[in-house]
Amino acid sequence: MGQQQGKDRQQKLKGPLLKKLQKKVPGMKIEEIQEIYLDFRRETKGKDALKRDDFIRVYKNAFGEKVGSLANSIFDAFDEDGNGTVDFEEFLVGLSIAEMSANTDREGKMKRIRWAFNVYDKDGSGTIDKREMRQTVKAVADVSVLPEDALENKESPNKFADRLFDEIDVNGDGEITYNEFKAAAERNATLIEMLMPAPEIDI
């Protein structure tokens, strides 16, 4: 028992790394960061990063089997350096953004919008096409209900996605740029709220 507690203490973050992470996620308390870190280390079996399959499994544990497609896109948004894994810093920062309140400050809102854009931009091209919008909306519909206006209009996921796309693509060129997405997200929080919160960190 004493040996296990000592091992847990050794695993905890400390020093410059902890200070660096605190600056990245100012809304989180030290105790919360430490708890998430221990859970992360347990989930990765002591390794420094989550592979895609492990990340998707975390989301499936939290939201059910059907969340796989959405989790796949969220993984890419968390994987900031594009190396195919999500390390603890990426996980913590992504989690803090995904869990941000809609009433956060301006800087937080911009981070949240950028994060959401990256979820929709499945191929990382820097723009969102209609196929990507449909795929994301379908993935959301698989695990949750569509927004109220879609239900009122009795729209299928594809019809709702197409209407949403046309509303955002103001210049009608068939692609949504980040600036178009940002303008739409500032008017309509549904774009971000649809993507669901991050999973509980009891993984």
Accessible surface in RSA format (square Angstrom, percent):
REM  Atomic radii and reference values for relative SASA: ProtOr
REM  Chains: A
REM  Algorithm: Lee & Richards
REM  Probe-radius: 1.40
REM  Slices: 20
REM RES _ NUM      All-atoms   Total-Side   Main-Chain    Non-polar    All polar
REM                ABS   REL    ABS   REL    ABS   REL    ABS   REL    ABS   REL
RES MET A   1   178.64  92.5 132.14  87.5  46.50 110.7 109.52  93.1  69.13  91.6
RES GLY A   2    51.63  63.7   0.00   N/A  51.63  63.7  35.70  98.0  15.93  35.7
RES GLN A   3   166.62  93.2 150.50 110.0  16.13  38.4  61.16 130.2 105.46  80.0
RES GLN A   4    96.25  53.8  92.56  67.6   3.69   8.8  43.48  92.5  52.77  40.0
RES GLN A   5    84.38  47.2  82.41  60.2   1.97   4.7  22.09  47.0  62.29  47.2
RES GLY A   6    18.86  23.3   0.00   N/A  18.86  23.3  17.99  49.4   0.87   2.0
RES LYS A   7   116.49  56.8 113.78  69.8   2.71   6.4  59.97  54.0  56.51  60.2
RES ASP A   8    50.66  35.5  50.66  50.4   0.00   0.0  10.94  25.8  39.71  39.6
RES ARG A   9   151.12  63.4 143.88  73.3   7.24  17.2  61.50  84.0  89.62  54.3
RES GLN A  10   139.64  78.1 119.53  87.4  20.10  47.9  38.79  82.6 100.85  76.5
RES GLN A  11    49.31  27.6  40.70  29.7   8.61  20.5  16.36  34.8  32.96  25.0
RES LYS A  12    86.70  42.3  81.13  49.8   5.58  13.3  28.62  25.8  58.08  61.9
RES LEU A  13    10.19   5.7   4.51   3.2   5.68  14.3   7.59   5.3   2.60   7.0
RES LYS A  14   142.90  69.7 132.53  81.3  10.36  24.7  89.84  80.9  53.06  56.5
RES GLY A  15    36.95  45.6   0.00   N/A  36.95  45.6  27.31  74.9   9.64  21.6
RES PRO A  16   116.82  85.1 108.43  98.8   8.39  30.5 112.65  93.0   4.17  25.9
RES LEU A  17    86.10  48.0  80.86  57.8   5.25  13.2  84.44  59.3   1.67   4.5
RES LEU A  18    20.22  11.3  20.22  14.5   0.00   0.0  20.22  14.2   0.00   0.0
RES LYS A  19   140.22  68.4 138.58  85.0   1.64   3.9  82.15  73.9  58.07  61.9
RES LYS A  20   100.46  49.0  94.84  58.2   5.61  13.4  58.44  52.6  42.01  44.8
RES LEU A  21     1.17   0.7   1.17   0.8   0.00   0.0   1.17   0.8   0.00   0.0
RES GLN A  22    58.51  32.7  54.99  40.2   3.52   8.4  13.23  28.2  45.28  34.3
RES LYS A  23   172.78  84.3 147.18  90.3  25.59  60.9  96.68  87.0  76.10  81.1
RES LYS A  24    88.89  43.4  75.38  46.3  13.50  32.1  40.74  36.7  48.14  51.3
RES VAL A  25     3.16   2.1   0.38   0.3   2.79   6.7   3.16   2.7   0.00   0.0
RES PRO A  26   110.73  80.7  80.01  72.9  30.72 111.7  84.87  70.1  25.86 160.7
RES GLY A  27    80.11  98.8   0.00   N/A  80.11  98.8  44.37 121.8  35.73  80.0
RES MET A  28    21.06  10.9  11.52   7.6   9.55  22.7  12.51  10.6   8.55  11.3
RES LYS A  29   153.43  74.8 146.35  89.8   7.08  16.8  96.02  86.4  57.40  61.1
RES ILE A  30    72.00  41.0  69.40  51.7   2.60   6.3  69.40  50.0   2.60   7.0
RES GLU A  31   124.70  71.6 117.57  89.0   7.13  17.0  70.03 135.5  54.67  44.6
RES GLU A  32    73.23  42.0  69.53  52.6   3.70   8.8  27.06  52.3  46.17  37.7
RES ILE A  33     0.00   0.0   0.00   0.0   0.00   0.0   0.00   0.0   0.00   0.0
RES GLN A  34    21.52  12.0  21.52  15.7   0.00   0.0  10.92  23.2  10.60   8.0
RES GLU A  35   109.53  62.9 105.46  79.8   4.06   9.7  34.70  67.1  74.82  61.1
RES ILE A  36     6.50   3.7   6.38   4.8   0.12   0.3   6.38   4.6   0.12   0.3
RES TYR A  37    31.80  14.8  31.80  18.1   0.00   0.0   7.73   5.8  24.08  29.7
RES LEU A  38    44.79  24.9  41.08  29.4   3.72   9.3  41.08  28.8   3.72  10.0
RES ASP A  39    14.76  10.3  14.76  14.7   0.00   0.0   0.00   0.0  14.76  14.7
RES PHE A  40     1.18   0.6   1.09   0.7   0.09   0.2   1.18   0.7   0.00   0.0
RES ARG A  41    47.03  19.7  45.68  23.3   1.35   3.2   3.16   4.3  43.86  26.6
RES ARG A  42   133.54  56.1 115.77  59.0  17.77  42.3  77.50 105.9  56.04  34.0
RES GLU A  43    17.94  10.3  11.64   8.8   6.30  15.0   3.90   7.5  14.04  11.5
RES THR A  44     7.18   5.1   0.44   0.4   6.74  16.1   4.30   5.8   2.88   4.3
RES LYS A  45   167.40  81.7 136.18  83.6  31.22  74.3 109.80  98.8  57.60  61.4
RES GLY A  46    33.87  41.8   0.00   N/A  33.87  41.8  17.85  49.0  16.01  35.9
RES LYS A  47   133.75  65.3 127.99  78.5   5.76  13.7  85.91  77.3  47.85  51.0
RES ASP A  48   108.26  75.8  98.32  97.9   9.93  23.5  36.18  85.2  72.07  71.9
RES ALA A  49    26.15  24.0  17.38  26.8   8.77  20.0  17.38  24.5   8.77  23.2
RES LEU A  50     0.00   0.0   0.00   0.0   0.00   0.0   0.00   0.0   0.00   0.0
RES LYS A  51   124.12  60.6 124.12  76.2   0.00   0.0  72.72  65.5  51.40  54.8
RES ARG A  52    81.25  34.1  79.49  40.5   1.76   4.2  36.57  50.0  44.69  27.1
RES ASP A  53   113.65  79.6 105.39 104.9   8.26  19.5  33.94  79.9  79.71  79.5
RES ASP A  54    40.44  28.3  40.44  40.2   0.00   0.0   0.77   1.8  39.67  39.6
RES PHE A  55     0.37   0.2   0.37   0.2   0.00   0.0   0.37   0.2   0.00   0.0
RES ILE A  56    27.55  15.7  27.55  20.5   0.00   0.0  27.55  19.8   0.00   0.0
RES ARG A  57    91.49  38.4  89.75  45.8   1.74   4.1  56.74  77.5  34.75  21.1
RES VAL A  58     0.48   0.3   0.48   0.4   0.00   0.0   0.48   0.4   0.00   0.0
RES TYR A  59     3.67   1.7   3.67   2.1   0.00   0.0   2.76   2.1   0.91   1.1
RES LYS A  60    66.33  32.4  59.76  36.7   6.57  15.7  13.98  12.6  52.35  55.8
RES ASN A  61   104.59  72.1  67.25  65.0  37.35  89.9  25.35  61.0  79.25  76.6
RES ALA A  62    45.91  42.2   6.90  10.7  39.01  88.7  18.08  25.5  27.83  73.7
RES PHE A  63    63.46  31.8  35.09  21.7  28.37  73.8  42.83  26.0  20.64  59.1
RES GLY A  64    34.37  42.4   0.00   N/A  34.37  42.4  31.09  85.3   3.28   7.3
RES GLU A  65   131.49  75.5 117.32  88.8  14.17  33.7  63.73 123.3  67.76  55.3
RES LYS A  66   147.00  71.7 132.81  81.5  14.19  33.8  85.51  77.0  61.49  65.5
RES VAL A  67     0.08   0.1   0.07   0.1   0.01   0.0   0.08   0.1   0.00   0.0
RES GLY A  68    14.11  17.4   0.00   N/A  14.11  17.4  12.48  34.2   1.63   3.7
RES SER A  69    56.62  47.8  42.94  57.3  13.68  31.5  33.49  71.3  23.13  32.4
RES LEU A  70     1.83   1.0   1.26   0.9   0.57   1.4   1.69   1.2   0.14   0.4
RES ALA A  71     0.00   0.0   0.00   0.0   0.00   0.0   0.00   0.0   0.00   0.0
RES ASN A  72    51.00  35.2  51.00  49.3   0.00   0.0   7.37  17.7  43.64  42.2
RES SER A  73     4.25   3.6   2.03   2.7   2.23   5.1   2.17   4.6   2.08   2.9
RES ILE A  74     1.17   0.7   1.17   0.9   0.00   0.0   1.17   0.8   0.00   0.0
RES PHE A  75     0.07   0.0   0.07   0.0   0.00   0.0   0.07   0.0   0.00   0.0
RES ASP A  76    55.64  39.0  40.32  40.1  15.32  36.2  19.97  47.0  35.67  35.6
RES ALA A  77     7.79   7.2   0.00   0.0   7.79  17.7   0.86   1.2   6.92  18.3
RES PHE A  78     1.97   1.0   0.69   0.4   1.28   3.3   1.73   1.0   0.23   0.7
RES ASP A  79    12.40   8.7   6.27   6.2   6.13  14.5   0.56   1.3  11.84  11.8
RES GLU A  80   124.92  71.7  87.44  66.1  37.48  89.2  35.55  68.8  89.37  73.0
RES ASP A  81    93.16  65.3  57.48  57.2  35.69  84.4  45.51 107.1  47.65  47.5
RES GLY A  82    60.67  74.8   0.00   N/A  60.67  74.8  28.32  77.7  32.35  72.5
RES ASN A  83    95.96  66.2  61.22  59.2  34.74  83.7  37.44  90.1  58.52  56.6
RES GLY A  84    37.37  46.1   0.00   N/A  37.37  46.1  27.35  75.1  10.02  22.4
RES THR A  85    34.70  24.7  34.63  35.1   0.07   0.2  28.59  38.4   6.11   9.2
RES VAL A  86     0.00   0.0   0.00   0.0   0.00   0.0   0.00   0.0   0.00   0.0
RES ASP A  87    53.13  37.2  52.97  52.7   0.16   0.4  20.52  48.3  32.61  32.5
RES PHE A  88    16.77   8.4  15.51   9.6   1.25   3.3  15.51   9.4   1.25   3.6
RES GLU A  89    40.65  23.3  38.20  28.9   2.45   5.8  16.00  31.0  24.65  20.1
RES GLU A  90    15.04   8.6  12.38   9.4   2.66   6.3  11.16  21.6   3.88   3.2
RES PHE A  91     1.53   0.8   1.53   0.9   0.00   0.0   1.53   0.9   0.00   0.0
RES LEU A  92     0.00   0.0   0.00   0.0   0.00   0.0   0.00   0.0   0.00   0.0
RES VAL A  93    19.81  13.0  19.81  17.9   0.00   0.0  19.81  17.2   0.00   0.0
RES GLY A  94     4.69   5.8   0.00   N/A   4.69   5.8   4.20  11.5   0.49   1.1
RES LEU A  95     0.70   0.4   0.70   0.5   0.00   0.0   0.70   0.5   0.00   0.0
RES SER A  96    18.34  15.5  12.25  16.4   6.09  14.0  11.19  23.8   7.15  10.0
RES ILE A  97    15.20   8.6  15.20  11.3   0.00   0.0  15.20  10.9   0.00   0.0
RES ALA A  98    10.00   9.2   0.46   0.7   9.54  21.7   1.24   1.7   8.77  23.2
RES GLU A  99    82.85  47.6  54.37  41.1  28.48  67.8  24.43  47.3  58.42  47.7
RES MET A 100    42.90  22.2  32.28  21.4  10.62  25.3  38.49  32.7   4.41   5.8
RES SER A 101    66.43  56.1  50.85  67.9  15.57  35.9  49.60 105.6  16.83  23.6
RES ALA A 102    50.06  46.0  34.97  54.0  15.10  34.3  36.50  51.4  13.56  35.9
RES ASN A 103   137.12  94.6 108.91 105.2  28.21  67.9  28.91  69.6 108.20 104.6
RES THR A 104    33.51  23.8  19.34  19.6  14.17  33.8  13.16  17.7  20.35  30.8
RES ASP A 105    97.05  68.0  81.88  81.5  15.17  35.9  46.36 109.1  50.69  50.5
RES ARG A 106   143.21  60.1 135.12  68.9   8.09  19.3  71.83  98.2  71.38  43.3
RES GLU A 107   115.43  66.3 107.86  81.6   7.57  18.0  43.94  85.0  71.49  58.4
RES GLY A 108     4.80   5.9   0.00   N/A   4.80   5.9   4.34  11.9   0.45   1.0
RES LYS A 109    85.72  41.8  84.89  52.1   0.84   2.0  30.74  27.7  54.99  58.6
RES MET A 110    43.06  22.3  41.53  27.5   1.53   3.6  35.00  29.8   8.07  10.7
RES LYS A 111    78.22  38.2  72.50  44.5   5.72  13.6  48.06  43.3  30.16  32.1
RES ARG A 112    22.23   9.3  22.23  11.3   0.00   0.0   2.11   2.9  20.13  12.2
RES ILE A 113     6.52   3.7   6.52   4.9   0.00   0.0   6.52   4.7   0.00   0.0
RES ARG A 114   104.21  43.8 104.21  53.1   0.00   0.0  39.81  54.4  64.40  39.0
RES TRP A 115    13.27   5.3  10.26   5.0   3.00   7.1  13.09   7.0   0.18   0.3
RES ALA A 116     0.00   0.0   0.00   0.0   0.00   0.0   0.00   0.0   0.00   0.0
RES PHE A 117     2.14   1.1   2.14   1.3   0.00   0.0   2.14   1.3   0.00   0.0
RES ASN A 118    53.30  36.8  48.92  47.3   4.39  10.6   9.75  23.5  43.56  42.1
RES VAL A 119     0.14   0.1   0.00   0.0   0.14   0.3   0.00   0.0   0.14   0.4
RES TYR A 120     0.00   0.0   0.00   0.0   0.00   0.0   0.00   0.0   0.00   0.0
RES ASP A 121     9.84   6.9   5.98   6.0   3.86   9.1   0.37   0.9   9.47   9.4
RES LYS A 122    54.79  26.7  36.71  22.5  18.08  43.0  30.65  27.6  24.13  25.7
RES ASP A 123    88.92  62.3  51.96  51.7  36.95  87.4  40.45  95.2  48.47  48.3
RES GLY A 124    62.46  77.0   0.00   N/A  62.46  77.0  29.87  82.0  32.59  73.0
RES SER A 125    72.20  61.0  32.52  43.4  39.68  91.4  40.47  86.2  31.73  44.4
RES GLY A 126    39.86  49.2   0.00   N/A  39.86  49.2  29.60  81.2  10.26  23.0
RES THR A 127    30.99  22.0  30.61  31.0   0.38   0.9  23.86  32.0   7.13  10.8
RES ILE A 128     0.00   0.0   0.00   0.0   0.00   0.0   0.00   0.0   0.00   0.0
RES ASP A 129    42.15  29.5  41.84  41.6   0.31   0.7  18.86  44.4  23.29  23.2
RES LYS A 130    76.23  37.2  74.93  46.0   1.30   3.1  43.74  39.4  32.49  34.6
RES ARG A 131   126.17  53.0 120.26  61.3   5.91  14.1  69.39  94.8  56.78  34.4
RES GLU A 132     1.49   0.9   1.49   1.1   0.00   0.0   0.19   0.4   1.31   1.1
RES MET A 133     0.00   0.0   0.00   0.0   0.00   0.0   0.00   0.0   0.00   0.0
RES ARG A 134    89.78  37.7  88.99  45.4   0.79   1.9  20.19  27.6  69.59  42.2
RES GLN A 135    67.03  37.5  60.11  43.9   6.92  16.5  29.01  61.8  38.02  28.8
RES THR A 136     1.72   1.2   0.11   0.1   1.61   3.8   1.72   2.3   0.00   0.0
RES VAL A 137     0.00   0.0   0.00   0.0   0.00   0.0   0.00   0.0   0.00   0.0
RES LYS A 138   100.90  49.2 100.90  61.9   0.00   0.0  72.55  65.3  28.35  30.2
RES ALA A 139     3.30   3.0   2.14   3.3   1.16   2.6   3.04   4.3   0.26   0.7
RES VAL A 140     1.28   0.8   1.28   1.2   0.00   0.0   1.28   1.1   0.00   0.0
RES ALA A 141    29.10  26.8  10.00  15.4  19.10  43.4  10.21  14.4  18.89  50.0
RES ASP A 142    51.53  36.1  36.96  36.8  14.57  34.5   7.94  18.7  43.59  43.5
RES VAL A 143    38.29  25.2   2.15   1.9  36.14  87.1  10.88   9.5  27.41  74.3
RES SER A 144    50.15  42.4  30.69  41.0  19.47  44.8  16.72  35.6  33.43  46.8
RES VAL A 145   115.40  75.9 101.48  91.9  13.92  33.5 105.76  91.9   9.64  26.1
RES LEU A 146    13.07   7.3   9.45   6.8   3.61   9.1   9.45   6.6   3.61   9.7
RES PRO A 147    23.77  17.3  11.91  10.9  11.85  43.1  23.64  19.5   0.12   0.8
RES GLU A 148   127.94  73.5 118.63  89.8   9.31  22.2  44.63  86.3  83.31  68.0
RES ASP A 149    60.76  42.6  57.12  56.9   3.64   8.6  33.87  79.7  26.89  26.8
RES ALA A 150     0.23   0.2   0.07   0.1   0.16   0.4   0.23   0.3   0.00   0.0
RES LEU A 151    97.88  54.5  84.28  60.3  13.60  34.2  86.47  60.7  11.41  30.7
RES GLU A 152   123.19  70.7  91.42  69.2  31.76  75.6  45.24  87.5  77.94  63.6
RES ASN A 153    88.59  61.1  62.62  60.5  25.97  62.5  17.27  41.6  71.32  68.9
RES LYS A 154   188.36  91.9 154.59  94.9  33.76  80.4 106.27  95.6  82.09  87.4
RES GLU A 155    33.46  19.2  19.43  14.7  14.03  33.4   7.93  15.3  25.53  20.8
RES SER A 156    52.83  44.6  43.39  57.9   9.44  21.8  44.56  94.9   8.27  11.6
RES PRO A 157    38.70  28.2  38.48  35.1   0.22   0.8  38.69  31.9   0.01   0.1
RES ASN A 158    64.77  44.7  64.16  62.0   0.60   1.5  11.67  28.1  53.09  51.3
RES LYS A 159   140.68  68.6 135.68  83.2   5.01  11.9  80.24  72.2  60.45  64.4
RES PHE A 160     2.37   1.2   2.37   1.5   0.00   0.0   2.37   1.4   0.00   0.0
RES ALA A 161     0.00   0.0   0.00   0.0   0.00   0.0   0.00   0.0   0.00   0.0
RES ASP A 162    29.58  20.7  29.58  29.4   0.00   0.0  13.61  32.0  15.97  15.9
RES ARG A 163    69.75  29.3  63.05  32.1   6.70  15.9  52.06  71.2  17.69  10.7
RES LEU A 164     6.34   3.5   6.08   4.3   0.26   0.7   6.26   4.4   0.08   0.2
RES PHE A 165     3.84   1.9   3.84   2.4   0.00   0.0   3.84   2.3   0.00   0.0
RES ASP A 166    85.95  60.2  69.59  69.3  16.35  38.7  28.67  67.5  57.27  57.1
RES GLU A 167    87.06  50.0  70.62  53.4  16.44  39.1  44.01  85.1  43.04  35.1
RES ILE A 168     3.71   2.1   2.90   2.2   0.80   1.9   3.02   2.2   0.69   1.9
RES ASP A 169    11.15   7.8   5.70   5.7   5.45  12.9   0.59   1.4  10.56  10.5
RES VAL A 170   111.66  73.5  74.79  67.7  36.87  88.8  80.80  70.2  30.86  83.7
RES ASN A 171    98.78  68.1  63.84  61.7  34.94  84.1  41.24  99.3  57.54  55.6
RES GLY A 172    61.19  75.5   0.00   N/A  61.19  75.5  28.48  78.2  32.71  73.3
RES ASP A 173    85.51  59.9  49.53  49.3  35.99  85.1  39.51  93.0  46.00  45.9
RES GLY A 174    37.79  46.6   0.00   N/A  37.79  46.6  28.85  79.2   8.94  20.0
RES GLU A 175    77.93  44.7  77.93  59.0   0.00   0.0  12.99  25.1  64.94  53.0
RES ILE A 176     0.00   0.0   0.00   0.0   0.00   0.0   0.00   0.0   0.00   0.0
RES THR A 177    51.31  36.5  51.31  52.0   0.00   0.0  47.57  63.9   3.75   5.7
RES TYR A 178    41.48  19.4  39.41  22.4   2.07   5.4  32.67  24.6   8.81  10.9
RES ASN A 179   105.74  72.9  99.92  96.6   5.82  14.0  25.73  61.9  80.01  77.3
RES GLU A 180    19.83  11.4  13.72  10.4   6.11  14.6  16.67  32.2   3.16   2.6
RES PHE A 181     0.00   0.0   0.00   0.0   0.00   0.0   0.00   0.0   0.00   0.0
RES LYS A 182    52.43  25.6  52.43  32.2   0.00   0.0  15.54  14.0  36.88  39.3
RES ALA A 183    43.60  40.1  38.69  59.7   4.91  11.2  42.12  59.3   1.48   3.9
RES ALA A 184     4.70   4.3   4.09   6.3   0.61   1.4   4.38   6.2   0.32   0.9
RES ALA A 185     7.17   6.6   0.00   0.0   7.17  16.3   0.00   0.0   7.17  19.0
RES GLU A 186    81.88  47.0  44.15  33.4  37.73  89.8  30.09  58.2  51.79  42.3
RES ARG A 187   161.99  68.0 121.71  62.0  40.28  95.9  76.30 104.3  85.69  51.9
RES ASN A 188    58.42  40.3  55.02  53.2   3.40   8.2  21.61  52.0  36.80  35.6
RES ALA A 189    52.34  48.1  44.31  68.4   8.03  18.3  45.09  63.5   7.25  19.2
RES THR A 190    37.04  26.3  32.92  33.4   4.12   9.8   8.82  11.9  28.22  42.7
RES LEU A 191     1.12   0.6   1.12   0.8   0.00   0.0   1.12   0.8   0.00   0.0
RES ILE A 192    14.55   8.3  11.01   8.2   3.53   8.5  11.01   7.9   3.53   9.6
RES GLU A 193    83.16  47.7  65.93  49.9  17.23  41.0  41.65  80.6  41.50  33.9
RES MET A 194    15.16   7.9   5.18   3.4   9.98  23.8  13.43  11.4   1.74   2.3
RES LEU A 195     0.30   0.2   0.26   0.2   0.05   0.1   0.26   0.2   0.05   0.1
RES MET A 196    29.49  15.3  18.25  12.1  11.25  26.8  23.32  19.8   6.17   8.2
RES PRO A 197    83.76  61.0  79.16  72.2   4.60  16.7  82.28  67.9   1.48   9.2
RES ALA A 198     6.46   5.9   0.00   0.0   6.46  14.7   0.69   1.0   5.77  15.3
RES PRO A 199     1.31   1.0   0.83   0.8   0.48   1.7   1.31   1.1   0.00   0.0
RES GLU A 200   140.61  80.7 135.35 102.4   5.26  12.5  56.42 109.1  84.19  68.7
RES ILE A 201    25.84  14.7  16.70  12.4   9.14  22.0  18.41  13.3   7.43  20.2
RES ASP A 202   128.46  90.0 103.94 103.5  24.52  58.0  29.90  70.4  98.56  98.3
RES ILE A 203    29.96  17.1   3.55   2.6  26.42  63.7  19.38  14.0  10.58  28.7
END  Absolute sums over single chains surface
CHAIN  1 A    11075.6       8882.1       2193.4       5673.7       5401.9
END  Absolute sums over all chains
TOTAL         11075.6       8882.1       2193.4       5673.7       5401.9
